[in-house]
Amino acid sequence: MNNQLFGLNNYPYVVFHGFAGFGDNEKISKYCPYFGFYNQSIPKLFEKYGAEMHTPSMSGFTSMWDRACEAWAQIVGGRVDYGKVHSEKMGHARYGRTYEAMVPDWGELDDEGKIKKINVIGHSFGGPTVRFFVDMVVRGCQEEIDGTPAEELSEFFKGGHENWIHSCTTLAAANDGISFLYAIEKPAPYIAQALVAFLAGLGSIPFGDWYDPQMESWGLGCAPEERKWSKFRLDFKNAKRYYYSEDCCLNDLYIHKFRERSADWKAFDNIYYFAYSACCTEQNAEGNWVPLKKCIPFMKPTAKIVGKYKGNPADANHAEVDASWQMNDGLVNTRTEQAPRRENWQPWEGDFDLKPGVWYDMPTESKDHMCYCGTLETKADYTIFFYDILKRINNLPTVDL
């Protein structure tokens, strides 16, 4: 940390948590931060060295769309607006909670007349969420623009903020969906509905202050000010409605559905992109990929499931999954964590002559999925990992269109 951290810029970082994760607003973050876990809080650590880093508290179970709307409201301040057209189509409430701004001057001009940008980082399902977020910030949503009275339209859906993002980084992210959901396709609905109903029930009582599912837009759980011990119940009806909607995180993670949602995404010419991938499995004599001994214990079963699954040729949706999808980090396929192959990309070969508008595919690391949150990592190694990210990005020249 005695080495230079800041160079050409010092833009704030907004770090998106993944599936079932949590952010700064939840009490669990004080004792077990999502980025740091038992080691230390990365945002608080780098704050001591002048870096500004935020972790929004988004629902760990809803769609990329809903999560991105929640992140926007927390960054700029104000009430969450899921969109008039979107909320009516999906059948949930349009508005959510109200927040104070994490970066109140985002997009404004500084003393030198330059736009204040942010850097976004996403782990796991936070990866596709930040990619969706960037796309919305830059391009907006024409469907919302056409279907919403001008005075009601959220700034988020207007787009046109192409100079507001400096960089986008994904960590062990599902950048092309995951095969795990195909492998457990039969029990998945029952597991998901039971889990959501249970966690939403916990979100209705004071326990929700510690871990908040944030699903009241679906009628699941309660807002913080409404929680009471007497409100605990298992709402399977709304859990089922949520699961079978097109607005569920699992729908976003099916490979064929994710490709439909991300078909027109692209790397923008003034934004830097980096993708980190991991592998914590090895191939056995039968040709399957099995977890290494160092793989975190609760992910060894999922590592085996993903490492064995080669797709189902009888199903058109599964046919694209073959043996190349078996290598994984304990849950997410290694190949899907790499730079999106449908966008402009190239292998990272060092921090020199890095260009915006290109996804840099970082070398695959021998880590499991949760190492990017700090598990199985020493305090020094985890600190250096984030230090390298910040130092690289803070020394990339600003590019405006």
Stockholm file with secondary structure:
# STOCKHOLM 1.0

chainA/1-401         MNNQLFGLNNYPYVVFHGFAGFGDNEKISKYCPYFGFYNQSIPKLFEKYGAEMHTPSMSGFTSMWDRACEAWAQIVGGRVDYGKVHSEKMGHARYGRTYEAMVPDWGELDDEGKIKKINVIGHSFGGPTVRFFVDMVVRGCQEEIDGTPAEELSEFFKGGHENWIHSCTTLAAANDGISFLYAIEKPAPYIAQALVAFLAGLGSIPFGDWYDPQMESWGLGCAPEERKWSKFRLDFKNAKRYYYSEDCCLNDLYIHKFRERSADWKAFDNIYYFAYSACCTEQNAEGNWVPLKKCIPFMKPTAKIVGKYKGNPADANHAEVDASWQMNDGLVNTRTEQAPRRENWQPWEGDFDLKPGVWYDMPTESKDHMCYCGTLETKADYTIFFYDILKRINNLPTVDL
#=GR chainA/1-401 SS CCSCCCSSCCCCEEEECCTTCCCTTSTHHHHSCTTTTTTCCHHHHHHTTTCCEECCCCCSSBCHHHHHHHHHHHHHCEEEECCHHHHHHHTSCSEEEEECCSSTTTTCBCTTSCBCCEEEEEETTHHHHHHHHHHHHHHCCHHHHHHSCTTTCCHHHHCCCTTSEEEEEEESCCTTCBSHHHHTTTTHHHHHHHHHHHHHHHTTSGGGGTSCCCCGGGTCSCCGGGCCGGGCCCCHHHHHHHHTSSCBHHHHHBHHHHHHHTTTCCCCTTCEEEEECBCCEEECTTSCEEECTTSCGGGHHHHHHHHHCCCCTTSTTTTTCCGGGCCBSSSSBHHHHSSCTTSSEEECCCSSSCCTTCEEECCCBSCCGGGGGTTTCCHHHHHHHHHHHHHHHHTSCCCCC
#=GC SS_cons         CCSCCCSSCCCCEEEECCTTCCCTTSTHHHHSCTTTTTTCCHHHHHHTTTCCEECCCCCSSBCHHHHHHHHHHHHHCEEEECCHHHHHHHTSCSEEEEECCSSTTTTCBCTTSCBCCEEEEEETTHHHHHHHHHHHHHHCCHHHHHHSCTTTCCHHHHCCCTTSEEEEEEESCCTTCBSHHHHTTTTHHHHHHHHHHHHHHHTTSGGGGTSCCCCGGGTCSCCGGGCCGGGCCCCHHHHHHHHTSSCBHHHHHBHHHHHHHTTTCCCCTTCEEEEECBCCEEECTTSCEEECTTSCGGGHHHHHHHHHCCCCTTSTTTTTCCGGGCCBSSSSBHHHHSSCTTSSEEECCCSSSCCTTCEEECCCBSCCGGGGGTTTCCHHHHHHHHHHHHHHHHTSCCCCC
//
